[in-house]
């Protein structure tokens, strides 16, 4: 079943921590600076079927959703100037895809799929050196590893399953709050726009093919260090 993570990260808690530590004047980042953030990240995908070129034994009313997850994330950022930087992230997140509508509601369609969301965003920072909001955008490439057919698809004759790697777009906004000369607290939100095609096989024969909207919200909070 789809698991909803309620309030996985509390922005109020992170800002309260920053207030307890006390924001302090910090030197603005300069060209050539590197910033590393360690974050807790909630990944909230969609997973619904947008097209079904080959439903095979599945009823036409079948609809799916992917479960949410919380994972650790590392973000590495290089500054070209005090206002402009390039950021990439490092994480792996695991998701199941379940049937949520139709006669097979509650069945697991995809089990234990893991995705590497290879992402680069070009960011613009306001008020460098102080409480600094930022926005960003850039490409993402979702690389799926270790996906397997759900338990309820195996009686249908399915022996293996795959999700297609796809190119997409990421939009980003957040704020960095300095709490020391080279230490900051960070809140970050990304919205990804990316799809995937799911295929199920019986031996070498494709028996089901569906296209899915992923478009996850990715919400993070944590601390950053500047070098």
PyMOL commands that set and color helices and strands:
alter all, ss='L'
color gray80, all
select helices_A, chain A and resi 11-21+151-154
alter helices_A, ss='H'
color red, helices_A
select strands_A, chain A and resi 34-44+48-54+63-66+69-79+84-90+93-101+108-125+132-145+148-149+160-163+166-178+183-193+195-202+205-213+217-226
alter strands_A, ss='S'
color yellow, strands_A
deselect
rebuild
show_as cartoon
